Amino acid sequence: MNGYYGIILDIDLSTRKIKSRQIFPDDLKKFVGGRGLAMKLLYDTIPKAGIDPLSADNVLFFMPGPFSGFPIPNSSRTCVVCKSPMTSPLKSDLPFASTVSYSNMGGFFGPELRFAGYDGLMVRGKADKPVYIFIEDDRVEIRDASKYWGMGTDTIDKQLTADLGDQRFKTCYIGPAGEKLVRYTGIINTSARAAGRGGTGCVMGSKNLKAVAVRGSGMPSIGDHDSFIVLLEKARQSFAQNTPDRERWRTGGTTNALQSSSDGGTMAVKNYSEGSDPEIDKINTAASRKQIWKRDFACYVCQLSCKKSGMAKGAYGGFVHDGPEYETGTMLGANLLISDLNGLNKCINTADDYGIDIISLGNVIGFLMEAYDKKYIDLAFLDGIDLVWGSVDATLQMIHKIGKREPGIGEKASCGVKKLASIIGKDSSKFAIHVKGHELAAWNVFMAPNKTGLSYATANRGACHLNGSSPEGQNQSALRDSLGMCSFAGSWYKDDLAYHHFLTALTGFEWTANDVNQAGERIFNLEKMFNYREGFRKEDDFLPERFYNDKPSHGPAEGKNASREEFAKALDKYYETRGWDLLTSKPSKQKLEELGLGFTI
């Protein structure tokens, strides 16, 4: 099929076998690429439920979409897919039951993998010692990575590229926390992008895989080159228009949401007990522009340059790093009541160097701060760390404990909020903020429990703010992740620039709007069936107790909380729209057959 190679690079680290695996054209048509194609391959490769996600049986996919590598604006994304090491159902007979995990990163890695001649990379098995994968077109090797084991992400980013002797190699890697199997670790790409959520770095570490380096020189053929050029010119002209929305991305990136979210009462503050931060002006876009940022930079073929980097000053300064962004700035800032911008940036830098997912990390530390504040735990439980609200130094100490998975609090906190709540006991589960064991992102629920809350409750990887709060939104999110498109520019690809026009030009055969919309629905339902096979049912689509029991004390969210009755109605309506069973949440046989998923019945 034009627009694709039809080939996945398949590497077994246990046997050290390397092969090119052909992909059925029907799978490309139905599951598009990226997240969708990886999901189909994961479902086929793991044919039974309950495998240990940290065993050699799990499979790790690095999957760019069919748009990746082409000069389509905002098409740099790569999805990393595996069975999650973080999630678990409320009830299951399977000791290792967990959801699918998918995490998305920008940068340059995915396009380079396409240049090398592959629609994706799948890694199975487990190496007997630390290794990295070297890819240069059709030259693929499993190489010793012992010298890199233990390196932080900043160090290996520079060292590996220097050792390869060519800056054109694009790399992704894990930090020391991934090596130590901290559950909520991610995979870092080009130092500043991360497939951060869902424990992908933990799975990579369980395989003794430190890094992947790729360089390529090719590109798939194009079905209708003339039409494709016309579309690219339309896209160029569109993005050349400096609209207020695009200017906001270029000026502040996601950091702009720090102020707007706090103003709107939708921010995670003090372990999600509040929706607004009275000191947000100390860490917002204006503060970062004035005190830290020196450079704006972009992912492959992106005109937005939403990434920001610079150097903090003072006691917590002396290093160059990206951020803060909205999620990192909220979770290690407002959520912990930290308003020291330089200290916040130091916390972000330290967590990134360990390769820890900052969203889950901020949840874990916020949960511990609240438990300590309520005297559910003491200094001895925290190994002597005085973990009070707003303390940069205590937060840094906790990050080091978790990143090294040190015995004591480091080990306990390395497993996430759900496990911590079970260790602490009492009624700490009432302020443990997770769904299915996956911690919530930086968007609070009080203002819109039946929208934001529904998004978290029904996401297939556990709580996910990028999931979408309606079936249509979720289908579109799955489609974008499968195409390799950035969600920040999703609203601009419509009418003459709608996704199906690009797919038609690339592949040379007709795609309709209905084709791509149904592909998104198909992908989301296949993920749901993977989870259902693992034992996840309706009771696992829940809201954390805090949002029913507590009410913020100030800001627009003051006095608001969720209604159990209203949320239950919203969830039932969601299932009805999806064509899922109201008692179990299982997609109906009719729906599965309609989507071509009869093989899951």
N, C-alpha and C positions, 0 to 999 in steps of 0.2 A: 504494500500500500504506500503510495507517495505520501510524503510528510513524516513517515516513520522508517526505521530500519527493519522493524519486525524482529528485533534481536534484543534479548536481555543477557547481560554478562552474569553467569552463574558460577559462584566460587564456593567451594566446600573447604572450610579451613581445617576440618578434621582429616580429610583424605588428601588435601592440597590439590584437588582436581579443579581445573579451570575449563569452562566450556561456554560456548555461545548457545543460548537456548532460543529457539524460534517461538514466536508468539503467534497464535492463531489470529488471522485477520478478523474473525468474528469477535474475539475478545477486544481487539482494538476498537472495533466499531461500537461495541456495547459498553466498554469501560474506559475508553478514551485514552488513558495514560495516567501518569502521576498517582494520586491517591486511589483512583478507581481501579486501574490495572493492577497496582500493588495489592489491593484488597482481594481481587479475584485470584491472583497468584498465591496469596497467603491462605485463602480459604482452600484452595486446591492442594497446597503443599502441607498444610497441617490438617489432615482429614478427620481428626478426632478431637474432642474437647479435653481440657484438663492438663495439657502438657505444661511442664514447668517453664515459665517464660525465660528463666536464666539457665536453661539447659541447652545442650547442643541442638535440640529439636526445634527451637525457635528459629525463625528466619527474619533477617533484617533487610529491608528493601530501601534503596536510594533511587527515587523515581522522579525525574523531571517529566514534564508533560510534552505533548507534541508541539506546543508553541515555543518551548525552551530552545534557545540557541538561534532562533530566527529573530530578525530585527523588529519584532512586534513589541511596542512599548509595554513595559511592566511584566515581561514574561520570563523572569529569572527564577521562578520558584521551583523548589525541589521538595517533594514529600518523602519523609522517612516513616516507614510503616513496619510494624511488628506486633506480636502479642504483648500486651502491656505487663510490666512487672509491678505496677502500682495499684491496680484496681481489684475489687473483689465484690461478689454479690452478697446480699444479706443472708441468703440461704443457699447452700450448695453441697452436694455430696462429693464434689471434686476439690481436693486440697489446693490445687493451683488454678482454679477458675479465675479468669480475668477477661477484660474487654480487649478489643483491638486498640492499638495505639497508632495515631498518625500525628506527625508534627511537621511543620512547614518552615522552610528557611529560604531566604533570598540569597543574594550574592552572585557568585560566578561558577560555583561548583557544578550545578545541574547543566547549564549550557555547555560547559567544557566536556562533561560526560557524553553529551550528544555529539559534540565535535569528534569525540574519539570513536564514534560508530555504534553507540548503544542507546536504546530507549530506556535503560535502567540497569541497576546493579542489584543482584540479590546475593546475600552472604548467609551461608548456613554452616552448621558445625561449630567447632571450637578448636582454636590453635593450641598446641601444647606449650607455647611460650609466646611472649608479646610479638606481634607482627604488624606490618602495615601492607596495604595493597597498592601496588604501582601499576598505573595504566597509561600507556602511551600508544594510542590507536590500537592495533591488534597485538601489541606487546604487553602482556599482562603477567605480573609476578607477585608472589607472596614473599615479602622480605622481612628480615629480622628487625624488630623495633625495640630491642632491649635497651638501647641507649636513650630512647625517647620515653620509656616507661617512667612515670613519676614526674615528668615535665608538666608544668602548667600550660594552659592554652596559649598564652602570649609567647612563651618560650618556644614551644614546638612549632607554632605558626612561622616563626622566623628561621628556626634551625632546620626544619625539614626542607623548606624551600631552598635554603642555602646549600644543603647537602646535595640536593637534586641538581643544583647549578643552573636553574632556569626559572626565572620569575613567572613564566607562562604556565607553570603547573599550578593548578588550583587544588586546595586541600581542605579536608574536614577531619576533625579529630576530637578526642575526649580528653578531659583533664584528670587529675588525680582522683577526684571524687567518683568519676565513672569507673576507674580502675578498681576502686574500693567497693563498688557496687552500691553506692548510695542510690536509693530507689529513684529519686527525682532528679537525675542528672540528664543533661542534654548533649547534643553534638554541635560543636562550634565550627563555623565555616568562615574563612578569611578574617578571623579574629573578632569580627563584630556582628556576625549573624549566627543565629542558633535555631536548630530544631530542638527547642528547649523542653517541650511538654511531653508528658506521658512516659518518661523513663527510657527514652531511646538510647541515651548515653550509657545507662546501666546495662542494657542488653548488649550494646557494642563492647562494653568492658567485660561482660561475661564470656565473650568470644575471644578474649585476649587480643582484640583488634584495636590498636591505638589510633590509626589514621588511614585515610585513603588519599592518594595523590593521583591526579589525572591531567593529561594534556592530550588534545586531539587536533586533527587537521582536516576533518571532513564535515559533511552535512548531508541530511537526507535530500532526496530529489523533491521537486515541487510539481504538483499535478497541473496547475494552471498558472504559469509564471506571470502572464500578463495581468490577470485579475489580482494576483497577489501584490504586484507592484502598485496597482491602483489603490488597493486597500492600505498599503503602507503609506502612500502619499496622503491619503485622507487622514490617517492616524497622525502623521507628522504635523499636518496643518492644524488638526484639532488640539494637539498638545502644545503647539506653539502659542496658542491663545492663553495668556496669563490671567486666568479667571481668579476671583478671590479664593475659591476653594483650593486651587493648585498653589496659589501664593502662600496659603496657610501651611500646606505640606512643606513647601520649600523653606519657609521661615523657621518653623518649629517642629515639624514632623509630628509624631504622636505626642510629644511633650505638651503641645497645645491643649491636650485633653486634661492635663492636670488642673488647670484653672477652670475650664468649662465644666468638668465633671464635679469638682468641688462646689462650684456655684450652683450646679443643678441637683446636688444631693445624691449623686450616683457613685460616689467614690468609696473605696474600701478604706475606712479610717478606724484605728484602734480595734484591730481584729474584727472589722465589719460591724462594730456596734454603732458607728456613726457614718453619715454619708457626706460630710463636709469637713474640711480641714481649715481652721481659722488662720493657720500660718502658711497657707499654700503659696503666698506670694514670695516666700523665701526659697522655694524650689521650683518655681514655674518657668516658663519659657524665657521671660524677661530676665530672670535671675541667672539662668544658664547662659544666655547670650552675653550678659555683662561679665560674669565671673569665670566661665569655663570654656565655652565653645569657641573654637578657632577655625573649624573646617566643616563644610557640608559635603557629604559624599553619597554616591548612588550605587544601586545594584546594576546588573547588566541591562543595557538598553532602557534605562529608566530616566525620565526627565524631571522627576520630583526631588531627588537628592534629599530624602527625608532623614537620613542618618546624620548624626552630629557627633563631633568629637572635639576634645580639647584637653587642657591640663588644669586640674584643681590646684589650689594653692594652700599655704599654711601647713598645719600639723598633719593634715590628711592628704597633702598634695604630692607633687613630684613625679607624676606619671601621666602618660597620655592614654586616654581611653574614650570610648564612645558613651553617650548617654548624659544625663538620665533620659529615658523614654517614659511613656505613660505607665506601662506595666511595672518597669523596674523602679521608677520614681515613686509610684504609689506603694508598691509592696514592701520596699525597704525604706520608704519615706513616711508618707501619711499613715499607712497601716501600723507602723511602729511608733508614730508620733515623733519621727526624726525630721527636724527642719534645718539641720546644718547641711547646706548643699555640698560642701567639700567632703564632709564626713559621709554623706549619702553616696557620693561618687566613689569614695574609697570602698564602701561596702559593695557596690555594684562591681567594681573592678576585681575585688577579692573573690566574689562569688563566681564571676565569669572565668577567672583564672583556674578555679577548681572545676569548672564546667557544670555548675549546679543551676538548675532551673530556678530563676529568681522568683517567679510567681509562687511556686510551692514553698520555696525557702522562706519568703516573707510570711506566708500562712503559718508555717511551723513556728517561726520565732514569735509572731504575734500571738499565737495560741499559748506558747510557753510564757510570754509576758503576762497574759491575762491570768493564766493558772497561778503564776507566782504572785501577782497582785492580789488575787483572791485567797492566797495562802493554801492552795491545793497542793503545792510543791514548795520545797524550801531550798536553801543554798546548797545543801548536801546533794539533793536531786540534780541540781544544775552544776555540780562539780565546782562550786564556789563562785560561779558567775552571778553577779548582782544584776539580773536581767530586768531592769526597770524600764518603763516606757521612755522612749526618747534617747536612750543611751547608745551612742555610736560605738564606744569602746566595748560594751557588753555584747552588742550585735556582732562586731568583728570577732570577738572571742568565740561566739557561738558558730559563726561561719567556719572558722578554723576547726573547731571540734567536729562539726558535721562533715566538712570536706575531707578530713582525715579519717573519719568514722572511728574516732577514738572511743575506747571502752568507757561506758558510763553514758553521759548525756549525748555524746556524739553518736554512739551506736543507736540509742533509743530514738533520737530525732531523725536519724537517717532513713527511717521507714515511712515518714509522713504523719499527717495529723490524725488519721483514723487509728493507726496503731498506737500513737502516743496517748490518745484518749482512752484506749483500752488499758494501757499501762497505768495511767494516772487514776482512772476510775472516778468515783463520786458522781457528779453530774457534769463532768467536763465535756461529755459528748454534746451537750447543749450549746457549746460555743466552739465546737470542732467544725470548721467550715470546709466541707468537701461533699462531693457526690460520687458514689461508687468507689471512694478512696482517692479520687483525684481532686486536688484542691482547686477552689474557685479562683478565677482571675480577678483583676483589680476593679471590677464593676460591681457595685453593691446592688442589692435586690429590692430594698424597701420601697423605692419609687415605682417599680414596675414588676411585682412578683409574678404576674401572669404572662409577662413577656421575657424579661431578663431571666427570671427564675425558671421559666419553661425552657429557655435555651440551655441553661445549665443542667436541668433535670433530664432532658431527653438527648443530650449529646452522646454520641456513641463511644467516645473515648473517656467518658466521665466529664465532669464540669468543664465547659468550654465556652468562652465568650464569643468565639468566632463561629459558633455553630449555627446561629440564626434562630429566631424565636418563632418561626412558622415553618410548616413543611416546605413551602416555596423557597423561603430564605435558606433553609438547610440544603435543599437540592442544589441551589445556585452555589452555595459555598463548596459543596462536594464537587461540582462541575469545575469551578475555578481552580481548586486544588488539583484536579485531574488534568487540566489544560496546562498548568504551570503559570497561571496568572496571579498577580498580586491583588488582594482584596481591596487595597486602598484605591485602586483605579477601576474597580468593577463597575461602578455606576456610569462610567464614560463609554463603555463598550455596549452601545445600543444602536438601534436603527441600522444605518448603512455599515456600522462598525460592529455589529453584533457578532458574537463568537462563531455562530454557524457559518457566516460568510468566510471567515478566515479558514475554518476547517474545510469548507468546500474548495477554496483555492489551493490549499496545501495538498489535499488528498486527490483532487480531481474528480470526485463524485459528490453528488448533491447531499448536503446536510440541511435539515430544516430546523427551525426554532424548536419544534416539538421533539425532534431527534435528540438535541442536546439537553433539553429540559428533562426528558425521560431518562437520559443517561445519568443525570444527577440524582434522580429519584431511585434509579436502579442501584447505584453505588451506595446510597444511604441505607437502602433496605438490605443490601448484602451485608453491610457492616452490622446492622441490627440482627440479622440471622446468625452471624458469627457469635455475637454476644448471647443471643438466645440459646444457641447450642452450648454455651459455657454456663448457662443456668441463670442468666439475668432475666428478671420478670418485672411486672408493673411496679412492685414495691421498691424496686431499685431506682425508679425515676422519681426521686424525692427532692425536697428542699431542706437544707440544714435547719435545725430547730430554732436557731437564733432569729430567723426571719419571721417566725410565727410568735415567738415569746417576747421579744425585745422591741423597743422603739427608740430611734435616735432622739437625742435631747436638744438638737439645734439644727438650723438650716432648713432647706425645703423639705427634707425627709422627716422633720420633727413630728413625732407622734404617729408615724405611719408604720404599718407592718402587714404581713401577708395574712390572708384568711384561708384556713384549711379547706373550707367548703368551696370558696371561689377558685382556689388553685386546683382542687379535684375536678371541678367542672371544666376548667380550662384544659386540663390534661385529657379528660375524656373527649372533649371536642377535638383536640389534637389527634388522638387515636382514630376517631371517626373519620377525620379528613385524610389521614394516612391510609385507612383501610386496615387498621390493626385491631386485634381483639381487645375489648374493654376490660376484661378480667386478667388477661395474661400479658398483654402488649404484643403478642405475636402477630406478624403480618399474615393476613388471610391467604389461603391457598389461591383464591382468585387473583389477589394483588400480586403474589409471587409469580404466577403463571403469566399474568399480563405483562410483567417486567422481564420475562425470560429467565426467571430465577427458580424454575421448577426443580432444578437439581438440589435445592436446599430443603425441599419439603420432606 
